[in-house]
């Protein structure tokens, strides 16, 4: 019985640590911005990435040849 309690306590502590780490990492991106221009660039790139994820379907990504060169030039230059 003790082993089960110890195992469950270990699993719960691992989950809590992972959640705290992810929340702090996400909060660090948006708060205490020392370089506002860098934050704007990051926000723009995140928006572009989100748009690209919505544009290309899973079948196109996994069974196609990848992004066209004009997309690469437009988003990564």
Buried (B, 14 or more C-beta within 10 A) or exposed (E): EEEEEEEEEEEEEEEEEEEEEEEEEEEEEEEEEEEEEEEEEBEEEEEEEEEEEEEBEEEEEEEEEEBEEEEEEEEEE
